[in-house]
Amino acid sequence: MDSFYKQLKAYGKVRTQESLAKHITYKIGGPAKYFITIKDISHLPDVLRLIDGEGINRIILGGGSNILFPDEGYDGVVIKIVDKHFTISGTEVEAVASAQMKEISQGTVSASLAGFVWAIGVPGTIAGALRGNAAYNGIAMEDAVSKVEVYRDGEVVILTQEECMFGPKDSVFKYNTDVILRIWLELKKGDTQEIAQEAMENIAYRKRTQPEGFGSAGCVFKNIVVEEKDKAAFLAKFSDEKIKEILTKYNKIPVGRVVELLGLKGRKSGKAQISTVHGNFIINLGGASAKDIHVLIDLIKENVYNTYGLDLEEEIQIV
Ligand SMILES: Cc1cc2nc3c(=O)[nH]c(=O)nc-3n(C[C@H](O)[C@H](O)[C@H](O)COP(=O)(O)OP(=O)(O)OC[C@H]3O[C@@H](n4cnc5c(N)ncnc54)[C@H](O)[C@@H]3O)c2cc1C
């Protein structure tokens, strides 16, 4: 084994040529040259200094629920942190980057805190959610985050909420090499019964509207944000009542519904399929390749552009 591998091993369990399909919810992806599992997040800055010092590619893997690796794999180090620790004190939540969204949300429900119930059905880690400004039903990470600790250029620094530069399904972390280490949320005391009810409704709604039992990465595309000045023109363009309702209420065009109107639900490429349940989900029927997913992504983009003149942007991280 090379000397880099030996140095890496000082920080956790290292595998070479590890199948990424085993670690992401799509169940797709070739091998990672190095795959390190770190138990204690406090070791992460040293690991990053080592990797960056060697000039080797690196990527952090959270729950793997919003990412697609190529069939050829990843030529670098994939870092997985298994620390799930978080604490709730009063109205504040402090969570390590790798803490699970569902567990944190359940914790806030038990503590009768309002403002994070929406996350109860979101798979993956809080850092993955922060990077993509994960959202549900009009509420997003940015509404709860108060500050964030990151590794930036060899140093550990604290960022304010504003410095995260959140936008719809967007943040500064999509454009830099920062690694998120720790996140603080500020929530509000709420009514215990109302919060429990909201959690139950949220879970039931997901069961009705999202495909179950197949590999996926949630919504593939960002919903289209419409500026107030363009709203009337778009309302005239779509005759569909559901799109009109969401556009009026949230200033957004729901991609899933657009895909449905175009008759693309159920279309297949190899072992991948545009979900018959939700038009913005592409599912792995079993044995799909990344190439199969890309064919369907391109098919949707082309049809949406040719019919409505709209450019779609991927929400999932395509490596
Ligand atoms: C069934 C299903 C339902 C979903 N529902 C929703 C939903 O309602 N709303 C929603 O917004 N999303 C949803 N998603 C998408 C996904 O669950 C979320 O975006 C989730 O927050 C991603 O977290 P993750 O840990 O799995 O990220 P990963 O897929 O592991 O990573 C995503 C990106 O974040 C980066 N990243 C991870 N950790 C760090 C870190 N510590 N520092 C820097 N970068 C990091 C990765 O490198 C990668 O670029 C759904 C997905 C599925 C499969």
The ligand as an SDF file (V2000), in Angstrom:
LIG
                    3D

 53 58  0  0  0  0  0  0  0  0999 V2000
  -37.0130    9.6260   -0.6360 C   0  0  0  0  0  0  0  0  0  0  0  0
  -36.3170   10.9650   -0.5620 C   0  0  0  0  0  0  0  0  0  0  0  0
  -37.0190   12.0780   -0.1370 C   0  0  0  0  0  0  0  0  0  0  0  0
  -36.4030   13.3320   -0.0730 C   0  0  0  0  0  0  0  0  0  0  0  0
  -37.1190   14.4080    0.3540 N   0  0  0  0  0  0  0  0  0  0  0  0
  -36.5360   15.6390    0.3740 C   0  0  0  0  0  0  0  0  0  0  0  0
  -37.2890   16.8060    0.7750 C   0  0  0  0  0  0  0  0  0  0  0  0
  -38.4420   16.7320    1.1550 O   0  0  0  0  0  0  0  0  0  0  0  0
  -36.6550   17.9950    0.7350 N   0  0  0  0  0  0  0  0  0  0  0  0
  -35.3550   18.1300    0.3230 C   0  0  0  0  0  0  0  0  0  0  0  0
  -34.8400   19.2510    0.2940 O   0  0  0  0  0  0  0  0  0  0  0  0
  -34.6230   17.0440   -0.0340 N   0  0  0  0  0  0  0  0  0  0  0  0
  -35.1830   15.8060   -0.0300 C   0  0  0  0  0  0  0  0  0  0  0  0
  -34.4510   14.7140   -0.4200 N   0  0  0  0  0  0  0  0  0  0  0  0
  -33.0380   14.8850   -0.8250 C   0  0  0  0  0  0  0  0  0  0  0  0
  -32.0360   14.6250    0.3220 C   0  0  0  0  0  0  0  0  0  0  0  0
  -32.5520   13.7420    1.2590 O   0  0  0  0  0  0  0  0  0  0  0  0
  -31.6630   15.8730    1.0440 C   0  0  0  0  0  0  0  0  0  0  0  0
  -31.2050   16.8390    0.1480 O   0  0  0  0  0  0  0  0  0  0  0  0
  -30.6000   15.6000    2.1060 C   0  0  0  0  0  0  0  0  0  0  0  0
  -30.5190   16.7170    2.9070 O   0  0  0  0  0  0  0  0  0  0  0  0
  -29.2310   15.2670    1.5530 C   0  0  0  0  0  0  0  0  0  0  0  0
  -28.3800   14.9020    2.6350 O   0  0  0  0  0  0  0  0  0  0  0  0
  -27.2990   13.7440    2.4970 P   0  0  0  0  0  0  0  0  0  0  0  0
  -26.5540   13.6770    3.7890 O   0  0  0  0  0  0  0  0  0  0  0  0
  -27.9020   12.4830    2.0350 O   0  0  0  0  0  0  0  0  0  0  0  0
  -26.3710   14.3700    1.3720 O   0  0  0  0  0  0  0  0  0  0  0  0
  -25.4300   13.5840    0.3450 P   0  0  0  0  0  0  0  0  0  0  0  0
  -26.2530   13.0750   -0.7780 O   0  0  0  0  0  0  0  0  0  0  0  0
  -24.5680   12.6200    1.0500 O   0  0  0  0  0  0  0  0  0  0  0  0
  -24.5480   14.7960   -0.1760 O   0  0  0  0  0  0  0  0  0  0  0  0
  -25.1290   15.8610   -0.8790 C   0  0  0  0  0  0  0  0  0  0  0  0
  -24.0630   16.9400   -1.0760 C   0  0  0  0  0  0  0  0  0  0  0  0
  -23.7250   17.4980    0.1990 O   0  0  0  0  0  0  0  0  0  0  0  0
  -22.3090   17.4330    0.3800 C   0  0  0  0  0  0  0  0  0  0  0  0
  -22.0040   17.2650    1.8010 N   0  0  0  0  0  0  0  0  0  0  0  0
  -22.4170   16.2990    2.6480 C   0  0  0  0  0  0  0  0  0  0  0  0
  -21.8710   16.4820    3.8640 N   0  0  0  0  0  0  0  0  0  0  0  0
  -21.0960   17.5910    3.7690 C   0  0  0  0  0  0  0  0  0  0  0  0
  -20.2650   18.3090    4.6960 C   0  0  0  0  0  0  0  0  0  0  0  0
  -20.1160   17.9010    5.9590 N   0  0  0  0  0  0  0  0  0  0  0  0
  -19.6280   19.4150    4.2530 N   0  0  0  0  0  0  0  0  0  0  0  0
  -19.7530   19.8380    2.9720 C   0  0  0  0  0  0  0  0  0  0  0  0
  -20.5120   19.1980    2.0510 N   0  0  0  0  0  0  0  0  0  0  0  0
  -21.1830   18.0980    2.4490 C   0  0  0  0  0  0  0  0  0  0  0  0
  -21.8750   16.2290   -0.4440 C   0  0  0  0  0  0  0  0  0  0  0  0
  -20.4880   16.2930   -0.7450 O   0  0  0  0  0  0  0  0  0  0  0  0
  -22.7590   16.3890   -1.6620 C   0  0  0  0  0  0  0  0  0  0  0  0
  -22.2130   17.3320   -2.5250 O   0  0  0  0  0  0  0  0  0  0  0  0
  -35.0390   13.4570   -0.4620 C   0  0  0  0  0  0  0  0  0  0  0  0
  -34.3260   12.3210   -0.8680 C   0  0  0  0  0  0  0  0  0  0  0  0
  -34.9440   11.0820   -0.9150 C   0  0  0  0  0  0  0  0  0  0  0  0
  -34.1510    9.8910   -1.3520 C   0  0  0  0  0  0  0  0  0  0  0  0
  1  2  1  0
  2  3  1  0
  2 52  2  0
  3  4  2  0
  4  5  1  0
  4 50  1  0
  5  6  2  0
  6  7  1  0
  6 13  1  0
  7  8  2  0
  7  9  1  0
  9 10  1  0
 10 11  2  0
 10 12  1  0
 12 13  2  0
 13 14  1  0
 14 15  1  0
 14 50  1  0
 15 16  1  0
 16 17  1  0
 16 18  1  0
 18 19  1  0
 18 20  1  0
 20 21  1  0
 20 22  1  0
 22 23  1  0
 23 24  1  0
 24 25  2  0
 24 26  1  0
 24 27  1  0
 27 28  1  0
 28 29  2  0
 28 30  1  0
 28 31  1  0
 31 32  1  0
 32 33  1  0
 33 34  1  0
 33 48  1  0
 34 35  1  0
 35 36  1  0
 35 46  1  0
 36 37  1  0
 36 45  1  0
 37 38  2  0
 38 39  1  0
 39 40  1  0
 39 45  2  0
 40 41  1  0
 40 42  2  0
 42 43  1  0
 43 44  2  0
 44 45  1  0
 46 47  1  0
 46 48  1  0
 48 49  1  0
 50 51  2  0
 51 52  1  0
 52 53  1  0
M  END
$$$$
